[in-house]
Amino acid sequence: MMVAQTYNSSDRFDGVRGELRFDEPMSKHTSWRVGGVADIYFVPDGVEDLALFMHALPKTVPVTMTGLGSNLLVRDGGLRGAVVCTHKGLSAIEKPDETSVRAEAGVPGAKVARYSLNQGLRGAEFLAGIPGTVGGALAMNAGAFGGETWGIVRNVEMINRDGEIYTRTRDEFDIAYRHVRGAADEWFVAAKFGLEPGDVETGRGEIRNLLAKRGSSQPIQSANAGSVFRNPQDDFAARLIEASGLKGQRVGHAQVSTHHANFIINEGDATAADIEELITMVIAKVEQQHGVTLEPEIRIVGEASQ
């Protein structure tokens, strides 16, 4: 029996304003367009509404936060517990002082980059090259074109299982390349980015160049989840994958992109199992041929299909 079926939503979540669904197909909410159903799927109507939901949710129910569904593989058996979608739900962005931008977890990185320039602030341009939201960028220290998310973070706002919201500073987290570790059972709801006044037109030109480079080097027109593997120290995952003869390799309808070897695309009817099997195959082949164990950059969540 699914978690969602064990209690009445109208009783449990009285007062919650956001969009609440049960047995929601995650294939509708991931950039790979695969994934089984989530027991509970919730889009909050702002941070306060999320706090109400978290307070009402039984503590035994697991929580998974998502944004645009990029960088995420949901297995075909689906997700037990509650999925909270921050995109559209936590979408506020503002300039709280002369050198900062505050963005909630559901704001796309590209919007932060554009908004910052419109406010006369430089330093967030690289976020335009990250196909995800602020929450995801914070969770993995996402980076693009030489910039990393936590390099411009001043502080972050968190929420816990009781719906309590509080601020943490950068030094309360263990931060490294594509790695962030903080306290358990709390999630990002917003970040304050420290930026600098600068030449806006130069910044806009940089964003245009970044997007043009991304468009020419990545399969952005295909269903994918961005870079699948972290780059090993002093090397590139794409180089190792291509050198292993894996460009174009398929499992079912999942394929290692012929455009960029660190991308796996859904050709139309791939399953999550196809994609995961292809990821495993790539790791094994690269390790066999080059002695390097690639580490996935994407999150793999949920249960395998029965």
Helices and strands as residue ranges (DSSP letters): G 3-6, H 9-12, E 19-25, G 26-28, E 37-43, H 47-56, E 63-66, E 72-74, E 79-85, E 93-97, E 100-104, H 109-118, E 121-122, G 125-129, H 134-140, E 143-144, E 147-148, G 149-151, E 153-160, E 165-169, G 170-172, E 174-176, E 179-181, E 186-194, E 196-197, H 200-217, H 237-243, E 250-251, E 254-256, E 264-266, H 272-290, E 299-301
